[in-house]
Amino acid sequence: MRDEEQARHTEVLRAGAPVTVGRLSLLPIERVVLHSHWGDARAWVSASKEPYALVVRDAAGLRVVDTAAAASVSLEVLRERVAGLDAALAGM
């Protein structure tokens, strides 16, 4: 990368659309990553979205199922990192 080029990496966790089947509710948590690079005469942007965790509410209560992207994530950590998570959980 030349001195004139700059790059930025932005990452955010967000709650997806909840799904309810009978007494089982699922709330996907997704990781969105935005990469941008710019230089003298060009700029480019790429974005990706991937599953991060799954919040499950059923007769046993509320729990988090993690993915490879979020090994051993807890509900407390998700509450800190996902804006509006408590409101989404209240709606489940």
N, C-alpha and C positions, 0 to 999 in steps of 0.2 A: 504494500500500500504506500503510495507516495505521500509526502508531507501535506499536500493540498487536499487530500481526501479525508473525509470524516465519516464516522459510522455511529449508529445508535441502535441499541437493543432494548426493547420494551417488553415486559412480560406482565401479564395480569391473570389472576384466577377469577372466574365468574361462575355463577350458578346458571345452569341450563334450564330448560323447561321441565317441570316435574311431570311424572307419569304415575297414575294411580290405577291399579287393577285390583278390584275388590278391596281388601283391607291392607294391601301392600302399596306403599308409596316409594318411589325412587326419585332422587334429585341428583342429576349428573353435575359434577363440577368439572369445568373445562379450563384448560390452560391455553391462553392465546399469546402468541409471540409475534412481535413485529420487528423486523430488521430493516434498517434503512442505511444507505450509503450514498454519499454525494461527493462530487469532486469538481474539477474545473469546468467540464462541459457535459457532465452526465450525472444522472441520479437513478437509483433503483431501489425498489421496496419489495419485500417479500413478507408474507404472513402465513402463520400456521395455527391450527387449532387441534388439540388432542385431548383425549380423556385424561383426567387427573385423579378423580376419586368419584365414588358413588355413595350418597347418603341414603340409607335405607330406614324406613319407618314401617314397623309391622307390630304384631302382637307382643313381640319380645322387647319393643322399645325402639330407640334411635341408635344407629351405629353407622360407622364409616367403613366402606370396603375400598381399600386402596388399589392402585394400579402399579405397574412397573415404574411409572413416572413419579409416583408418590408413595414409596415404600414406607409403611408405618406412620401414616399421617393420622392425626387425631381430630376429633370434632372441635376441640378448643383451638387448635392451630388453624383450622379452616375458618372458624369464626373471626379470627384475627386477620386473615388474609383475603377473605371473600366479602366484598361489600354487599350489604343487603341480605346476607345469608340468614340471619335470624328472622327477617320478615318472610323469606321464602320457606323456611322451616315451619313458621307459624301457619302458613297457608296450606301445608301438606296435611 
